[in-house]
Amino acid sequence: MSEAGKWYVIHTYSGYENKVAQNIEKVVENRKLHDLIQEVRVPTEKVTEITDGKTKEIERKTYPGYVLVKMIVTDDSWYVVRNTRGCTGFVGPASEPTPLTDKEVESLFGIDVSSVEVNFKVGDKVQISGTAMDGFVGEVQNINLEDRSVDLLVSMFGRETPTTLPINQVVKVED
């Protein structure tokens, strides 16, 4: 059972991001350090560029000069990253590796590192709280764990009204 690493940001010479990522991956492969350095990413985004009336999709670095590394910090893993050509050090006070928070990881990758569990299922009655529809009861039509939302059919003013709310704004109604 391998321990889960945390995400760290390393600073590189501008334009060396991909090279640094490849070099780290190569060392990890050669020295069999997969359990310590688990993932290396250069964050990019797809951008539509229009030049001379021609449209094309290009991939652009989201954070030029930075590479993200998911790792367990030990003397070995720190040494590998720190001594990679083109890497100028870790981002953090006094160049000490400082892990990103779950919220930072979520905003960087659009992925959530915490898991979601709900105590209701499709067909259950839930009460809405924390919105303008406070107190209304709805029937769960669909649960979207990826985007943390729930589709409801709410009975309002004698009519069934479909609505989508964040999961944290509904509470299961106990029978």
C-alpha positions in Angstrom: 0.0 0.0 0.0 1.7 3.2 -1.1 1.2 6.5 0.7 -0.6 9.2 -1.2 1.6 12.1 -2.2 0.8 15.8 -2.1 1.0 18.3 -5.0 4.0 20.7 -5.0 4.9 23.5 -7.3 8.4 23.7 -8.7 9.8 26.7 -10.5 11.7 26.3 -13.8 13.4 28.4 -16.3 10.8 29.8 -18.7 10.3 27.5 -21.7 11.9 24.5 -19.8 8.6 23.2 -18.2 8.2 20.2 -20.5 11.9 19.3 -20.4 11.9 19.5 -16.6 8.8 17.3 -16.4 10.4 14.7 -18.9 13.7 14.7 -17.0 11.9 14.1 -13.6 9.8 11.3 -15.2 13.0 9.7 -16.7 14.8 9.7 -13.3 11.7 8.3 -11.6 11.7 5.5 -14.3 15.4 4.8 -14.1 15.6 4.7 -10.2 12.2 3.1 -9.7 10.9 6.0 -7.6 7.2 5.7 -8.6 6.1 5.4 -5.0 7.8 8.7 -4.1 7.2 10.8 -7.2 3.8 9.8 -8.4 2.8 12.3 -11.1 4.4 15.3 -13.0 2.2 17.8 -14.8 2.7 21.0 -16.8 -0.8 22.7 -16.6 -2.1 23.7 -20.0 -5.3 25.0 -21.4 -6.8 24.8 -24.9 -7.1 28.3 -26.4 -8.7 29.2 -29.7 -6.4 31.5 -31.6 -7.5 33.6 -34.6 -4.8 34.7 -37.0 -5.4 36.2 -40.4 -9.0 35.1 -40.2 -8.0 31.4 -39.5 -9.1 29.8 -36.3 -7.0 27.1 -34.7 -6.9 25.4 -31.3 -3.6 25.7 -29.5 -2.5 24.3 -26.1 -1.0 27.0 -24.0 0.8 26.7 -20.6 -1.5 27.9 -17.9 1.4 28.8 -15.6 4.6 29.4 -17.6 7.7 28.7 -15.5 6.0 26.2 -13.2 5.6 22.4 -13.1 3.4 20.5 -10.6 4.7 17.4 -9.0 2.7 14.9 -6.9 5.2 13.4 -4.5 6.1 12.2 -1.0 8.9 14.4 0.2 11.9 12.5 1.3 15.6 13.2 1.0 15.7 11.2 -2.3 12.6 12.7 -3.9 13.6 16.2 -2.9 17.1 15.7 -4.3 15.8 14.3 -7.6 13.5 17.3 -8.2 15.9 19.9 -6.9 18.8 18.7 -9.1 16.8 18.4 -12.3 18.3 20.6 -15.0 16.2 23.7 -15.6 14.5 23.5 -12.1 15.3 26.5 -9.9 13.6 25.1 -6.8 10.3 24.5 -5.0 7.8 27.3 -4.5 7.5 28.0 -0.8 9.1 29.9 2.0 13.0 29.6 1.8 12.4 27.2 -1.2 11.1 24.6 1.2 8.6 22.3 -0.5 5.1 23.5 0.6 2.2 21.3 -0.5 -0.8 22.8 -2.2 -4.1 22.7 -0.3 -7.0 20.5 -1.6 -8.8 23.7 -2.7 -5.7 24.9 -4.7 -5.4 21.5 -6.4 -9.1 21.6 -7.2 -8.8 25.1 -8.8 -5.7 24.2 -10.7 -6.9 20.9 -12.2 -10.6 21.3 -11.9 -10.5 18.0 -10.0 -11.6 17.5 -6.5 -9.4 15.5 -4.2 -12.0 14.9 -1.5 -14.7 12.4 -2.1 -18.4 13.1 -1.9 -21.0 10.8 -0.3 -24.7 11.6 0.1 -27.3 10.0 2.4 -30.1 10.2 -0.1 -30.9 8.5 -3.4 -33.1 9.1 -6.5 -36.7 9.1 -5.4 -36.0 10.4 -1.9 -37.6 13.5 -0.5 -35.2 16.3 0.5 -35.6 19.7 2.0 -33.9 22.7 0.5 -31.8 25.0 2.8 -29.5 28.0 2.3 -31.4 29.4 -0.8 -34.4 31.5 -1.6 -36.4 28.2 -1.7 -35.6 27.5 2.0 -38.0 24.9 3.5 -39.4 23.7 0.1 -39.4 19.9 -0.3 -38.4 18.2 -3.5 -38.0 14.7 -4.9 -34.5 13.7 -6.1 -34.4 13.1 -9.8 -30.6 12.8 -10.3 -27.4 13.0 -8.3 -24.3 14.4 -10.0 -21.3 13.6 -7.8 -18.8 15.0 -10.3 -20.2 18.6 -10.2 -21.7 18.1 -6.7 -25.2 18.9 -7.7 -28.6 17.4 -7.4 -31.6 17.6 -9.8 -34.9 18.0 -8.0 -38.6 18.2 -8.8 -40.0 20.8 -6.4 -43.7 21.3 -5.7 -44.1 25.1 -5.7 -47.4 26.9 -5.8 -49.2 23.8 -7.0 -46.8 23.0 -9.8 -43.9 20.6 -10.2 -40.8 22.7 -10.9 -37.4 21.1 -11.9 -34.4 22.7 -10.4 -30.7 21.9 -9.9 -28.9 22.8 -6.6 -25.5 22.1 -5.0 -25.6 18.9 -2.9 -24.8 20.9 0.3 -28.1 22.8 0.0 -30.4 19.8 0.4 -31.1 17.6 3.5 -32.8 14.3 3.4 -36.3 14.4 4.9 -36.7 11.5 7.4 -40.0 9.7 7.0 
